[in-house]
Amino acid sequence: MHYLIYISNSKLSFLNDEIIGIVNTCRLYNKKFNITGLFLYHDGSMLHVLEGEKEKVHELYYNKLSKDKRHKDLIILLDDEIEKRSFTDWSVGFNKSQNREWSDIEGCLDIGNRNEFSQLINPLSPELVSIIQSFSDVNRIHI
Ligand SMILES: Cc1cc2nc3c(=O)[nH]c(=O)nc-3n(C[C@H](O)[C@H](O)[C@H](O)COP(=O)(O)O)c2cc1C
């Protein structure tokens, strides 16, 4: 099993329809290729954890994500083998109080909510916790 974690910025502030479109595309594609993980968005900054077979994860990253003009400044933080997955599906998290219009997106986590945030990170490996915690700190999600 393999995982790839990257951070990036968005060139555009995503409009409601656009983010719903991206999330729906991701869900379908990632499910089809058995890619699990987590996509966190806060004020234009993004952290994306992708897990799956190395070939599938790399195909998604190099053939789609890194070529997507809605992304910029992509930086890979980790690209490595893992023993097992940390996530059972692929989910999205954002601060719901700052993005109320996105609240209709099914199955999204509210990373602005401390309880939901703790529930999200508690079961994860120390390595993932520290990356997600850093993303939260740098973006001042919990101040
Ligand atoms: C921030 C961001 C994250 C994305 N994450 C994924 C993803 O996890 N899975 C996916 O299939 N597409 C994702 N996409 C969309 C792809 O970049 C691409 O637009 C989509 O896969 C359609 O590609 P195609 O036009 O080559 O078919 C993401 C796009 C953006 C802007």
Ligand as a Chemical Component Dictionary entry (heavy atoms), coordinates in Angstrom:
data_LIG
# 
_chem_comp.id                   LIG 
_chem_comp.type                 NON-POLYMER 
_chem_comp.pdbx_formal_charge   0 
_chem_comp.three_letter_code    LIG 
# 
loop_
_chem_comp_atom.comp_id 
_chem_comp_atom.atom_id 
_chem_comp_atom.alt_atom_id 
_chem_comp_atom.type_symbol 
_chem_comp_atom.charge 
_chem_comp_atom.model_Cartn_x 
_chem_comp_atom.model_Cartn_y 
_chem_comp_atom.model_Cartn_z 
_chem_comp_atom.pdbx_ordinal 
LIG C1  C1  C 0 -8.031  20.746 -5.164  1  
LIG C2  C2  C 0 -8.405  19.637 -6.099  2  
LIG C3  C3  C 0 -8.386  18.314 -5.639  3  
LIG C4  C4  C 0 -8.748  17.277 -6.497  4  
LIG N1  N1  N 0 -8.753  15.987 -6.040  5  
LIG C5  C5  C 0 -9.117  14.985 -6.865  6  
LIG C6  C6  C 0 -9.182  13.635 -6.420  7  
LIG O1  O1  O 0 -8.892  13.301 -5.263  8  
LIG N2  N2  N 0 -9.607  12.703 -7.308  9  
LIG C7  C7  C 0 -9.988  13.008 -8.582  10 
LIG O2  O2  O 0 -10.366 12.124 -9.334  11 
LIG N3  N3  N 0 -9.940  14.275 -9.020  12 
LIG C8  C8  C 0 -9.530  15.255 -8.204  13 
LIG N4  N4  N 0 -9.516  16.548 -8.670  14 
LIG C9  C9  C 0 -9.956  16.819 -10.041 15 
LIG C10 C10 C 0 -8.860  16.476 -11.040 16 
LIG O3  O3  O 0 -7.810  17.418 -10.940 17 
LIG C11 C11 C 0 -9.434  16.459 -12.463 18 
LIG O4  O4  O 0 -10.042 17.687 -12.749 19 
LIG C12 C12 C 0 -10.475 15.362 -12.605 20 
LIG O5  O5  O 0 -9.956  14.153 -12.166 21 
LIG C13 C13 C 0 -10.958 15.234 -14.057 22 
LIG O6  O6  O 0 -9.860  14.929 -14.858 23 
LIG P1  P1  P 0 -10.043 14.718 -16.465 24 
LIG O7  O7  O 0 -10.568 16.004 -16.973 25 
LIG O8  O8  O 0 -8.652  14.377 -16.943 26 
LIG O9  O9  O 0 -11.002 13.582 -16.608 27 
LIG C14 C14 C 0 -9.120  17.586 -7.826  28 
LIG C15 C15 C 0 -9.090  18.909 -8.275  29 
LIG C16 C16 C 0 -8.734  19.937 -7.431  30 
LIG C17 C17 C 0 -8.705  21.339 -7.929  31 
# 
loop_
_chem_comp_bond.comp_id 
_chem_comp_bond.atom_id_1 
_chem_comp_bond.atom_id_2 
_chem_comp_bond.value_order 
_chem_comp_bond.pdbx_ordinal 
LIG C1  C2  SING 1  
LIG C2  C3  SING 2  
LIG C2  C16 DOUB 3  
LIG C3  C4  DOUB 4  
LIG C4  N1  SING 5  
LIG C4  C14 SING 6  
LIG N1  C5  DOUB 7  
LIG C5  C6  SING 8  
LIG C5  C8  SING 9  
LIG C6  O1  DOUB 10 
LIG C6  N2  SING 11 
LIG N2  C7  SING 12 
LIG C7  O2  DOUB 13 
LIG C7  N3  SING 14 
LIG N3  C8  DOUB 15 
LIG C8  N4  SING 16 
LIG N4  C9  SING 17 
LIG N4  C14 SING 18 
LIG C9  C10 SING 19 
LIG C10 O3  SING 20 
LIG C10 C11 SING 21 
LIG C11 O4  SING 22 
LIG C11 C12 SING 23 
LIG C12 O5  SING 24 
LIG C12 C13 SING 25 
LIG C13 O6  SING 26 
LIG O6  P1  SING 27 
LIG P1  O7  DOUB 28 
LIG P1  O8  SING 29 
LIG P1  O9  SING 30 
LIG C14 C15 DOUB 31 
LIG C15 C16 SING 32 
LIG C16 C17 SING 33 
# 
